[in-house]
Amino acid sequence: MATLAPVLIEDPSARDVKRFSLLIDPGDAPILAAASAAKADYLVTWDRKHFMRKVPRALSRPKVMTPGAFLQEFGTLLNEGA
């Protein structure tokens, strides 16, 4: 993870934010829209109330996880590649 550089993207379009606000709390829709537009593999968040609901979890991308779950999965992927 130390070698990964952050990727900056443009803010999501108003159309995308509106589309995602149908799936998640409107205040969190820009985050999900940006992660989707960036084709992020993971969205790591503690916000279980909004991001861990059934609808966002049904999305194929990004995979929404808590920090602990992400670290476990990342560790597994690293061990598989070793």
TORVEXDREN-520402 format. One record per residue (C-alpha): residue number from 1; residue in one letter; chain; z, y, x. Coordinates in steps of 0.001 Angstrom, whole numbers, plus 524288, in hexadecimal, padded with zeros to 5 digits. Example, Ala and Ser with C-alpha at 12.3 -4.5 7.8 and 13.67 -1.06 7.14 Angstrom:
% residues 2
<pt><resi>1</resi><resn>a</resn><chain>A</chain><c3>81E78</c3><c2>7EE6C</c2><c1>8300C</c1></pt>
<pt><resi>2</resi><resn>s</resn><chain>A</chain><c3>81BE4</c3><c2>7FBDC</c2><c1>83566</c1></pt>
% end
This chain:
% residues 82
<pt><resi>1</resi><resn>m</resn><chain>A</chain><c3>80000</c3><c2>80000</c2><c1>80000</c1></pt>
<pt><resi>2</resi><resn>a</resn><chain>A</chain><c3>8026A</c3><c2>80927</c2><c1>80B64</c1></pt>
<pt><resi>3</resi><resn>t</resn><chain>A</chain><c3>7F3DF</c3><c2>80961</c2><c1>80E58</c1></pt>
<pt><resi>4</resi><resn>l</resn><chain>A</chain><c3>7EFCB</c3><c2>80CCC</c2><c1>8008B</c1></pt>
<pt><resi>5</resi><resn>a</resn><chain>A</chain><c3>7EBCF</c3><c2>81AD0</c2><c1>7FE88</c1></pt>
<pt><resi>6</resi><resn>p</resn><chain>A</chain><c3>7ED4C</c3><c2>821A2</c2><c1>7F16B</c1></pt>
<pt><resi>7</resi><resn>v</resn><chain>A</chain><c3>7E0E9</c3><c2>82407</c2><c1>7E9C9</c1></pt>
<pt><resi>8</resi><resn>l</resn><chain>A</chain><c3>7DFDE</c3><c2>83102</c2><c1>7E2C4</c1></pt>
<pt><resi>9</resi><resn>i</resn><chain>A</chain><c3>7D7B3</c3><c2>831A7</c2><c1>7D67D</c1></pt>
<pt><resi>10</resi><resn>e</resn><chain>A</chain><c3>7D403</c3><c2>83C21</c2><c1>7CCCB</c1></pt>
<pt><resi>11</resi><resn>d</resn><chain>A</chain><c3>7DC1C</c3><c2>83DE4</c2><c1>7C08F</c1></pt>
<pt><resi>12</resi><resn>p</resn><chain>A</chain><c3>7D75D</c3><c2>83528</c2><c1>7B587</c1></pt>
<pt><resi>13</resi><resn>s</resn><chain>A</chain><c3>7CE6E</c3><c2>83B20</c2><c1>7AB67</c1></pt>
<pt><resi>14</resi><resn>a</resn><chain>A</chain><c3>7D413</c3><c2>83FFC</c2><c1>79E95</c1></pt>
<pt><resi>15</resi><resn>r</resn><chain>A</chain><c3>7CBFE</c3><c2>83580</c2><c1>797C9</c1></pt>
<pt><resi>16</resi><resn>d</resn><chain>A</chain><c3>7D22D</c3><c2>82AAC</c2><c1>79FE1</c1></pt>
<pt><resi>17</resi><resn>v</resn><chain>A</chain><c3>7DFDC</c3><c2>8301E</c2><c1>79DD8</c1></pt>
<pt><resi>18</resi><resn>k</resn><chain>A</chain><c3>7DD76</c3><c2>83087</c2><c1>78F30</c1></pt>
<pt><resi>19</resi><resn>r</resn><chain>A</chain><c3>7D867</c3><c2>82281</c2><c1>78F5E</c1></pt>
<pt><resi>20</resi><resn>f</resn><chain>A</chain><c3>7E457</c3><c2>81D99</c2><c1>796C1</c1></pt>
<pt><resi>21</resi><resn>s</resn><chain>A</chain><c3>7ED91</c3><c2>82557</c2><c1>78E0A</c1></pt>
<pt><resi>22</resi><resn>l</resn><chain>A</chain><c3>7E9DE</c3><c2>81BB2</c2><c1>78364</c1></pt>
<pt><resi>23</resi><resn>l</resn><chain>A</chain><c3>7EF9C</c3><c2>810CD</c2><c1>78BC7</c1></pt>
<pt><resi>24</resi><resn>i</resn><chain>A</chain><c3>7FB93</c3><c2>81749</c2><c1>79195</c1></pt>
<pt><resi>25</resi><resn>d</resn><chain>A</chain><c3>804A5</c3><c2>822E9</c2><c1>78FDC</c1></pt>
<pt><resi>26</resi><resn>p</resn><chain>A</chain><c3>7FC06</c3><c2>82F26</c2><c1>790BE</c1></pt>
<pt><resi>27</resi><resn>g</resn><chain>A</chain><c3>80489</c3><c2>834A1</c2><c1>79BAF</c1></pt>
<pt><resi>28</resi><resn>d</resn><chain>A</chain><c3>80197</c3><c2>828B0</c2><c1>7A409</c1></pt>
<pt><resi>29</resi><resn>a</resn><chain>A</chain><c3>7F336</c3><c2>82795</c2><c1>7A066</c1></pt>
<pt><resi>30</resi><resn>p</resn><chain>A</chain><c3>7EE7A</c3><c2>82FFD</c2><c1>7ABEF</c1></pt>
<pt><resi>31</resi><resn>i</resn><chain>A</chain><c3>7F525</c3><c2>826AC</c2><c1>7B579</c1></pt>
<pt><resi>32</resi><resn>l</resn><chain>A</chain><c3>7EEFB</c3><c2>81A97</c2><c1>7AF85</c1></pt>
<pt><resi>33</resi><resn>a</resn><chain>A</chain><c3>7E1C6</c3><c2>82164</c2><c1>7AE4F</c1></pt>
<pt><resi>34</resi><resn>a</resn><chain>A</chain><c3>7E22B</c3><c2>82581</c2><c1>7BCA1</c1></pt>
<pt><resi>35</resi><resn>a</resn><chain>A</chain><c3>7E5FA</c3><c2>817E1</c2><c1>7C12A</c1></pt>
<pt><resi>36</resi><resn>s</resn><chain>A</chain><c3>7DB06</c3><c2>8120C</c2><c1>7B92F</c1></pt>
<pt><resi>37</resi><resn>a</resn><chain>A</chain><c3>7D105</c3><c2>81BFC</c2><c1>7BE03</c1></pt>
<pt><resi>38</resi><resn>a</resn><chain>A</chain><c3>7D524</c3><c2>8194B</c2><c1>7CC0E</c1></pt>
<pt><resi>39</resi><resn>k</resn><chain>A</chain><c3>7D33B</c3><c2>80AC1</c2><c1>7C99A</c1></pt>
<pt><resi>40</resi><resn>a</resn><chain>A</chain><c3>7E10B</c3><c2>808B0</c2><c1>7CE7A</c1></pt>
<pt><resi>41</resi><resn>d</resn><chain>A</chain><c3>7E51B</c3><c2>7FA92</c2><c1>7CF8D</c1></pt>
<pt><resi>42</resi><resn>y</resn><chain>A</chain><c3>7F362</c3><c2>7FDE9</c2><c1>7CCF0</c1></pt>
<pt><resi>43</resi><resn>l</resn><chain>A</chain><c3>7FB38</c3><c2>8085C</c2><c1>7C5FE</c1></pt>
<pt><resi>44</resi><resn>v</resn><chain>A</chain><c3>8092A</c3><c2>807B4</c2><c1>7CAF9</c1></pt>
<pt><resi>45</resi><resn>t</resn><chain>A</chain><c3>8132F</c3><c2>80E18</c2><c1>7C21A</c1></pt>
<pt><resi>46</resi><resn>w</resn><chain>A</chain><c3>82126</c3><c2>80D48</c2><c1>7BD3E</c1></pt>
<pt><resi>47</resi><resn>d</resn><chain>A</chain><c3>81CB8</c3><c2>81219</c2><c1>7AFCB</c1></pt>
<pt><resi>48</resi><resn>r</resn><chain>A</chain><c3>81EA7</c3><c2>8057A</c2><c1>7A86D</c1></pt>
<pt><resi>49</resi><resn>k</resn><chain>A</chain><c3>81F5C</c3><c2>80C71</c2><c1>79B4C</c1></pt>
<pt><resi>50</resi><resn>h</resn><chain>A</chain><c3>8114B</c3><c2>81124</c2><c1>79B7C</c1></pt>
<pt><resi>51</resi><resn>f</resn><chain>A</chain><c3>809D0</c3><c2>809C2</c2><c1>7A5E8</c1></pt>
<pt><resi>52</resi><resn>m</resn><chain>A</chain><c3>80F34</c3><c2>7FC2E</c2><c1>7A3B3</c1></pt>
<pt><resi>53</resi><resn>r</resn><chain>A</chain><c3>80B58</c3><c2>7FB84</c2><c1>7956A</c1></pt>
<pt><resi>54</resi><resn>k</resn><chain>A</chain><c3>8021E</c3><c2>7F12C</c2><c1>7908E</c1></pt>
<pt><resi>55</resi><resn>v</resn><chain>A</chain><c3>7F5D6</c3><c2>7F9AF</c2><c1>78FC8</c1></pt>
<pt><resi>56</resi><resn>p</resn><chain>A</chain><c3>7F5E9</c3><c2>7FF28</c2><c1>79DBB</c1></pt>
<pt><resi>57</resi><resn>r</resn><chain>A</chain><c3>7F9A3</c3><c2>7F1C2</c2><c1>7A301</c1></pt>
<pt><resi>58</resi><resn>a</resn><chain>A</chain><c3>7ED9F</c3><c2>7EC33</c2><c1>79C2C</c1></pt>
<pt><resi>59</resi><resn>l</resn><chain>A</chain><c3>7E4DE</c3><c2>7F4CB</c2><c1>7A491</c1></pt>
<pt><resi>60</resi><resn>s</resn><chain>A</chain><c3>7DE78</c3><c2>7ED3A</c2><c1>7AF78</c1></pt>
<pt><resi>61</resi><resn>r</resn><chain>A</chain><c3>7DFBD</c3><c2>7F8B4</c2><c1>7B8B7</c1></pt>
<pt><resi>62</resi><resn>p</resn><chain>A</chain><c3>7E87C</c3><c2>7FE45</c2><c1>7BD9D</c1></pt>
<pt><resi>63</resi><resn>k</resn><chain>A</chain><c3>7F307</c3><c2>7F3F4</c2><c1>7BDB5</c1></pt>
<pt><resi>64</resi><resn>v</resn><chain>A</chain><c3>7FF81</c3><c2>7FB16</c2><c1>7B9B8</c1></pt>
<pt><resi>65</resi><resn>m</resn><chain>A</chain><c3>80BA3</c3><c2>7F6C3</c2><c1>7C11A</c1></pt>
<pt><resi>66</resi><resn>t</resn><chain>A</chain><c3>81925</c3><c2>7FB23</c2><c1>7C50F</c1></pt>
<pt><resi>67</resi><resn>p</resn><chain>A</chain><c3>81B02</c3><c2>7FE20</c2><c1>7D391</c1></pt>
<pt><resi>68</resi><resn>g</resn><chain>A</chain><c3>82286</c3><c2>7F16C</c2><c1>7D5A7</c1></pt>
<pt><resi>69</resi><resn>a</resn><chain>A</chain><c3>81822</c3><c2>7E913</c2><c1>7CF0F</c1></pt>
<pt><resi>70</resi><resn>f</resn><chain>A</chain><c3>80D94</c3><c2>7EFE0</c2><c1>7D6F4</c1></pt>
<pt><resi>71</resi><resn>l</resn><chain>A</chain><c3>81492</c3><c2>7ED5E</c2><c1>7E3CD</c1></pt>
<pt><resi>72</resi><resn>q</resn><chain>A</chain><c3>81630</c3><c2>7DF04</c2><c1>7E056</c1></pt>
<pt><resi>73</resi><resn>e</resn><chain>A</chain><c3>807C5</c3><c2>7DDA9</c2><c1>7DCF3</c1></pt>
<pt><resi>74</resi><resn>f</resn><chain>A</chain><c3>80391</c3><c2>7E562</c2><c1>7E8EB</c1></pt>
<pt><resi>75</resi><resn>g</resn><chain>A</chain><c3>80C1D</c3><c2>7DCC6</c2><c1>7F185</c1></pt>
<pt><resi>76</resi><resn>t</resn><chain>A</chain><c3>80618</c3><c2>7D09C</c2><c1>7EB9A</c1></pt>
<pt><resi>77</resi><resn>l</resn><chain>A</chain><c3>7F865</c3><c2>7D5E2</c2><c1>7EE15</c1></pt>
<pt><resi>78</resi><resn>l</resn><chain>A</chain><c3>7FBF6</c3><c2>7D906</c2><c1>7FC2A</c1></pt>
<pt><resi>79</resi><resn>n</resn><chain>A</chain><c3>80164</c3><c2>7CB5B</c2><c1>7FE58</c1></pt>
<pt><resi>80</resi><resn>e</resn><chain>A</chain><c3>7F537</c3><c2>7C528</c2><c1>7F883</c1></pt>
<pt><resi>81</resi><resn>g</resn><chain>A</chain><c3>7ECB2</c3><c2>7CCE6</c2><c1>801E8</c1></pt>
<pt><resi>82</resi><resn>a</resn><chain>A</chain><c3>7F4C1</c3><c2>7C92E</c2><c1>80DE8</c1></pt>
% end
